Amino acid sequence: MKVAANLSFMFGEAGGLLARYKAAKETGFLAVECAFPYSVPEQEVAAVLKEQGLQQVLINSDPGDTHAGELGFAAIPGKEARFRDSLERSILYAKALGCSKLHIMSGRRCENHDESAHITTFEANLRHAVGRLAEENITGLIEPINPVSIPGYFLNNYDTAVSVIEKINSPNLRLQLDIFHLQMICGNVSNNIKKLAPLIGYSDYVGAEYTPSGSSSGSLQWMQQCGLTF
């Protein structure tokens, strides 16, 4: 199993995003992921990736204004145009970074819309997304996020995620499995991984998504203990 550093959490001691890429490479990582690279022009991120010889394995879709509480638009009724615009910006970054996996964020629930409206919007937007992603050879991922970590996030259970993926039935839409969220939402991690494995279909990098209590490079003994590689 190969491990990629999640730069949204790791190497914060190095400074901003571009400095974190350099720190990850100096530590020995060959691949990285990050949630939102959108604060830095895509050409600058791409240049650092090339300079450091790193592979970008995952980014999240453009979330909108996170300071205003936005976390994507895929399941938000009335925000279809925002979703398509954010998708195109996300694709622009993914292509510039040579990244073939894009986590499509659902957004937060709206008090004036019921569950049915959210689901209908989510499915319609994802159908549009998989068509665009197929054209660009990018795989879209959806990830249930537990309601304790992000209250109000629409996609907060695996039953909904599985149902939507099976209904859309596209090779360009898969399940992103976060072990922390799986434990928080369902528990019984080992059996649920086996159950969900067909919708993951994954043999690539696993993301190290945690904030070290000390230096990031000094926190990696767990990789050696588990026999994992960069």
HELIX and SHEET records of a PDB file:
HELIX    1   1 GLY A   12  ALA A   14  5                                   3    
HELIX    2   2 LEU A   17  THR A   27  1                                  11    
HELIX    3   3 GLU A   42  GLN A   52  1                                  11    
HELIX    4   4 THR A   66  ALA A   68  5                                   3    
HELIX    5   5 GLU A   80  ALA A   96  1                                  17    
HELIX    6   6 GLU A  115  GLU A  136  1                                  22    
HELIX    7   7 TYR A  158  ILE A  168  1                                  11    
HELIX    8   8 ILE A  179  ILE A  185  1                                   7    
HELIX    9   9 VAL A  189  ILE A  200  1                                  12    
HELIX   10  10 SER A  217  SER A  219  5                                   3    
HELIX   11  11 GLN A  221  GLN A  225  1                                   5    
SHEET    1   A 7 LEU A 173  LEU A 175  0                                        
SHEET    2   A 7 THR A 139  ILE A 142  1                                        
SHEET    3   A 7 LYS A 101  HIS A 103  1                                        
SHEET    4   A 7 GLN A  55  ASN A  60  1                                        
SHEET    5   A 7 ALA A  31  CYS A  34  1                                        
SHEET    6   A 7 VAL A   3  ASN A   6  1                                        
SHEET    7   A 7 VAL A 206  ALA A 208  1                                        
END                                                                             
